[in-house]
Amino acid sequence: MLTDIFGETPRVKVIDLFISHPGTEYTKTDIANYSKIARSTLYEFLEELEEYGLIKKSKKVGNAQLYTVNMGSEITKLISAFQLSLAEIEINKQVNKEKSKSEGLKNVEVTTSK
């Protein structure tokens, strides 16, 4: 949803992944794969996302460090609320579109039944 507004930049893709799947833990490889970015690109800014408090290290599995969204972060809460607002706007658009379609069909039925 964030990528619809802010574009398909690697940072936006990664933030969108974490915000869209709270509670999910990812390795660096998972993050890169699901976000469809190169791991080398991810390494350029992953630490920065941690410093801003958007994500946090969760646990280690073997040698792999897992990361999850930091829902305790004020920034993350704001981004999540923004994404929710975007989703509500999109739902309302779709509902209005469907209403317009069904009203148009009713008008066609009334017109053709005369």
C-alpha positions as CSV (number, residue, x, y, z in Angstrom):
1,M,0.0,0.0,0.0
2,L,2.8,2.4,0.8
3,T,4.4,1.7,-2.5
4,D,1.3,2.9,-4.3
5,I,1.9,6.4,-2.8
6,F,5.7,6.6,-2.4
7,G,6.9,4.4,-5.3
8,E,8.8,1.2,-5.6
9,T,12.1,2.3,-3.9
10,P,13.9,-0.3,-1.9
11,R,13.3,1.4,1.4
12,V,9.6,1.8,0.8
13,K,9.4,-1.8,-0.2
14,V,11.0,-3.0,3.0
15,I,9.0,-0.7,5.2
16,D,5.8,-1.8,3.5
17,L,6.8,-5.4,4.0
18,F,7.3,-5.0,7.7
19,I,4.2,-2.8,8.3
20,S,2.0,-5.1,6.3
21,H,3.1,-8.2,8.3
22,P,3.5,-7.2,11.9
23,G,4.7,-10.1,14.1
24,T,6.4,-11.8,11.2
25,E,10.1,-12.4,11.6
26,Y,12.5,-12.3,8.6
27,T,16.1,-13.1,7.9
28,K,18.0,-10.6,5.7
29,T,17.6,-13.0,2.8
30,D,13.8,-13.1,3.4
31,I,13.6,-9.4,3.5
32,A,15.5,-9.0,0.3
33,N,13.5,-11.8,-1.5
34,Y,10.0,-10.7,-0.4
35,S,10.8,-7.0,-1.1
36,K,12.3,-8.0,-4.5
37,I,15.5,-6.1,-3.9
38,A,19.2,-7.1,-3.9
39,R,20.7,-8.1,-0.5
40,S,23.5,-5.7,-1.1
41,T,20.9,-2.9,-1.5
42,L,19.3,-4.0,1.8
43,Y,22.6,-3.9,3.6
44,E,22.9,-0.2,2.7
45,F,20.0,0.9,4.9
46,L,18.9,-2.0,7.2
47,E,20.9,-0.6,10.1
48,E,19.4,2.8,9.5
49,L,15.8,1.3,9.8
50,E,16.9,-0.1,13.2
51,E,18.4,3.2,14.3
52,Y,15.1,4.9,13.5
53,G,13.3,2.2,15.5
54,L,11.2,0.9,12.6
55,I,12.5,-2.6,12.9
56,K,14.3,-4.5,15.6
57,K,16.3,-7.7,15.9
58,S,14.1,-10.4,17.3
59,K,16.1,-13.6,17.7
60,K,18.8,-15.7,16.1
61,V,18.2,-19.1,14.5
62,G,21.6,-20.7,14.0
63,N,23.7,-17.9,12.4
64,A,20.7,-16.1,11.0
65,Q,19.5,-12.9,12.7
66,L,15.8,-12.4,12.5
67,Y,14.1,-9.0,12.3
68,T,10.6,-7.9,13.0
69,V,8.7,-4.6,12.9
70,N,9.0,-2.5,16.1
71,M,5.3,-1.8,16.9
72,G,6.4,0.0,20.0
73,S,8.0,2.7,18.0
74,E,6.1,6.0,17.6
75,I,7.3,6.3,14.0
76,T,6.0,2.8,13.2
77,K,2.7,3.5,14.8
78,L,2.3,6.6,12.7
79,I,3.3,4.8,9.5
80,S,0.9,1.9,10.3
81,A,-2.0,4.3,11.0
82,F,-1.2,6.1,7.7
83,Q,-1.3,2.7,5.8
84,L,-4.6,1.9,7.5
85,S,-6.0,5.2,6.4
86,L,-4.9,4.5,2.8
87,A,-6.6,1.1,3.0
88,E,-9.8,2.7,4.2
89,I,-9.7,5.2,1.3
90,E,-9.2,2.4,-1.2
91,I,-12.1,0.4,0.3
92,N,-14.4,3.4,0.1
93,K,-13.4,3.9,-3.5
94,Q,-14.2,0.3,-4.3
95,V,-17.6,0.5,-2.5
96,N,-18.6,3.7,-4.2
97,K,-17.5,2.2,-7.6
98,E,-19.7,-0.9,-6.9
99,K,-22.6,1.3,-5.8
100,S,-22.3,3.3,-9.0
101,K,-22.3,0.1,-11.1
102,S,-25.4,-1.3,-9.4
103,E,-27.3,2.0,-9.6
104,G,-26.4,2.2,-13.3
105,L,-27.8,-1.4,-13.7
106,K,-31.0,-0.4,-11.9
107,N,-31.4,2.5,-14.3
108,V,-30.9,0.3,-17.2
109,E,-33.5,-2.2,-15.9
110,V,-36.1,0.5,-15.4
111,T,-35.4,2.0,-18.8
112,T,-35.6,-1.3,-20.6
113,S,-38.7,-2.6,-18.8
114,K,-40.9,0.3,-20.1
